[in-house]
Amino acid sequence: VVQRSPSWARRSATSAARVASDSMEGMVEVLSVQDEAWKGQGFQVRGHEVRSPFTRKTLAFLRALTCNNDRDWFRLRKPQYEEPGRKPMVELLAQLAADLPGFAPELISDPRVSLYRIYRDTRFSADKSPLKSHVAAHFPSKGFARGEGSGLYLHVAPAEVWIGGGLYMPPAADLR
C-alpha cells in the first residue's frame, strides 16, 4: 500500500518527518531479508531476485581502510576505492531513484545530492581520522533547503548496514 502525503504535510519540517517515517517503513519492507531464502549473492523479495551491488571486495577495502586510516595510504589506493566502494553506492542510488517514486516520491536519490564524501571533517572532532570507514548516502525531501526537512540515511560498513530517518536540528517553531 502506497500512502501519499497530503499537501499540508509538506508545509513544515516536522510534518515532513512524519512522511519520511511512513516512507522508511516502505523502504525497510523493500530492503528486508527476514525469512527470505538467499540465492547466490541475492535474495528473494516478493518473488523477485534482489542483488546487492556491494561485494566482499567492498567490505575488505573498508576493513583495510579502518586499519590504515591515513591520507597517504588512501591516496595510493583511491582507484581501488572507486570500484568496490563508491561505484556500488552509486548503483544503489540509481536503483533507488527508480524505486523510491513508488513508495516515497518526496525523497531524492541522486549521487550528486545523496552520496557522502569519504573524507571526514575533523576540525571540531576529537577523532582526527581523516577518512570515513563506511560508504554513506542520505535521501533528503524535495522542496526543502539543504539540511532542512526530513530524510533517510543509509551507510554500509564492514560490521553493519545502518538505515535511519528523521530530522536534524528542526526549528523551534516546528517542535511546538
C-alpha positions as CSV (number, residue, x, y, z in Angstrom):
1,V,0.0,0.0,0.0
2,V,1.5,3.3,-1.0
3,Q,0.5,6.3,1.1
4,R,0.8,9.7,-0.4
5,S,1.2,12.6,1.9
6,P,-1.4,15.3,1.7
7,S,-0.2,18.7,0.6
8,W,-0.5,20.1,4.1
9,A,2.1,17.6,5.3
10,R,4.8,19.3,3.2
11,R,4.4,22.6,4.9
12,S,6.8,22.1,7.8
13,A,9.9,20.0,8.6
14,T,8.1,18.2,11.4
15,S,5.2,17.1,9.2
16,A,7.8,16.1,6.6
17,A,9.4,13.9,9.2
18,R,6.1,12.0,9.7
19,V,6.0,11.5,5.9
20,A,9.7,10.2,6.0
21,S,8.8,7.8,8.8
22,D,6.0,6.3,6.7
23,S,8.4,6.2,3.8
24,M,11.0,4.4,5.9
25,E,8.5,1.7,6.7
26,G,8.2,1.1,3.0
27,M,11.9,1.2,2.4
28,V,12.6,-1.3,5.2
29,E,9.9,-3.6,3.8
30,V,11.6,-3.5,0.4
31,L,15.1,-4.0,1.9
32,S,14.1,-6.6,4.5
33,V,15.6,-10.0,4.1
34,Q,14.0,-11.7,7.1
35,D,12.6,-15.1,6.3
36,E,13.8,-14.8,2.7
37,A,15.8,-17.5,1.0
38,W,19.3,-16.4,0.0
39,K,20.3,-17.3,-3.6
40,G,23.9,-16.7,-4.5
41,Q,24.6,-13.1,-3.6
42,G,21.0,-12.1,-3.8
43,F,17.7,-12.8,-2.0
44,Q,14.0,-13.1,-2.9
45,V,11.6,-10.2,-2.1
46,R,8.0,-10.7,-3.2
47,G,9.2,-13.2,-5.8
48,H,11.9,-11.0,-7.3
49,E,15.6,-11.7,-7.1
50,V,17.4,-8.8,-5.5
51,R,21.1,-8.5,-5.7
52,S,23.3,-6.2,-3.7
53,P,25.8,-4.0,-5.6
54,F,28.1,-4.4,-2.6
55,T,30.6,-7.3,-2.6
56,R,33.1,-8.9,-0.4
57,K,35.7,-6.6,-2.0
58,T,33.7,-3.6,-0.7
59,L,33.9,-4.9,2.9
60,A,37.5,-6.0,2.5
61,F,38.5,-2.5,1.3
62,L,36.6,-0.8,4.1
63,R,38.2,-3.1,6.7
64,A,41.6,-2.2,5.3
65,L,40.7,1.4,5.4
66,T,39.7,1.1,9.1
67,C,43.1,-0.3,9.9
68,N,45.0,2.2,7.7
69,N,43.0,5.4,8.1
70,D,45.7,7.6,6.6
71,R,45.5,10.1,3.7
72,D,48.8,8.8,2.1
73,W,47.6,5.2,2.3
74,F,44.3,6.2,0.8
75,R,45.8,8.4,-2.0
76,L,47.7,5.4,-3.3
77,R,44.5,3.2,-3.2
78,K,41.9,5.7,-4.3
79,P,41.2,3.9,-7.6
80,Q,40.6,0.7,-5.6
81,Y,38.1,2.6,-3.5
82,E,36.2,3.8,-6.6
83,E,35.4,0.3,-7.9
84,P,34.4,-1.6,-4.8
85,G,33.3,1.3,-2.6
86,R,31.9,4.3,-4.4
87,K,30.6,2.6,-7.5
88,P,28.2,0.1,-5.7
89,M,26.7,3.0,-3.7
90,V,26.1,4.9,-7.0
91,E,24.5,1.8,-8.4
92,L,22.2,1.5,-5.3
93,L,21.3,5.2,-5.6
94,A,20.3,4.6,-9.3
95,Q,18.2,1.7,-8.3
96,L,16.5,3.6,-5.5
97,A,15.9,6.5,-7.8
98,A,13.8,4.1,-9.9
99,D,12.1,2.5,-6.8
100,L,11.5,5.5,-4.4
101,P,8.8,7.1,-6.5
102,G,6.6,4.1,-5.9
103,F,6.5,4.5,-2.1
104,A,8.4,7.7,-1.2
105,P,8.0,10.2,-4.1
106,E,9.1,13.1,-2.0
107,L,12.6,11.7,-1.4
108,I,15.7,12.4,-3.6
109,S,18.1,9.7,-4.7
110,D,20.7,11.3,-6.8
111,P,24.5,10.7,-6.5
112,R,25.2,14.4,-6.8
113,V,23.0,15.1,-3.8
114,S,22.8,11.9,-1.9
115,L,26.3,10.4,-1.8
116,Y,28.5,11.4,1.2
117,R,32.2,12.1,0.7
118,I,34.8,9.6,2.1
119,Y,36.7,12.4,3.7
120,R,35.8,13.4,7.3
121,D,35.6,16.9,8.6
122,T,38.0,16.7,11.6
123,R,38.1,20.4,12.6
124,F,35.9,20.1,15.7
125,S,36.3,16.4,16.4
126,A,38.5,14.6,19.0
127,D,38.9,11.8,16.5
128,K,41.3,13.1,13.8
129,S,40.9,10.1,11.5
130,P,40.9,11.7,8.0
131,L,38.6,9.2,6.3
132,K,35.3,7.5,7.0
133,S,35.3,3.7,7.2
134,H,31.9,3.4,5.6
135,V,30.2,4.5,2.4
136,A,27.0,6.5,3.0
137,A,24.1,8.3,1.4
138,H,21.2,10.4,2.5
139,F,17.8,10.8,0.9
140,P,16.5,14.4,1.6
141,S,13.0,15.6,1.0
142,K,12.2,17.6,-2.1
143,G,11.2,21.2,-1.6
144,F,13.4,21.9,1.4
145,A,16.7,23.8,1.5
146,R,19.9,21.8,2.1
147,G,20.0,20.5,5.7
148,E,16.3,21.2,6.3
149,G,13.3,18.9,6.3
150,S,13.3,15.2,6.9
151,G,15.0,12.4,5.1
152,L,16.6,9.0,5.3
153,Y,20.2,7.9,5.8
154,L,22.0,4.7,4.8
155,H,25.5,3.5,5.4
156,V,27.4,0.3,4.7
157,A,30.4,-0.5,6.9
158,P,32.3,-3.7,7.5
159,A,30.3,-4.6,10.6
160,E,26.9,-3.1,9.8
161,V,24.4,-1.7,7.4
162,W,22.6,1.2,9.1
163,I,19.3,2.8,7.9
164,G,17.7,5.7,9.8
165,G,15.4,8.6,9.2
166,G,14.2,11.8,10.8
167,L,15.1,15.5,11.2
168,Y,18.4,17.2,12.0
169,M,18.1,20.3,14.2
170,P,14.5,21.2,13.5
171,P,13.4,24.8,14.0
172,A,11.8,25.6,17.4
173,A,8.6,26.5,15.7
174,D,8.3,23.1,14.2
175,L,8.7,21.4,17.6
176,R,5.8,23.3,19.2
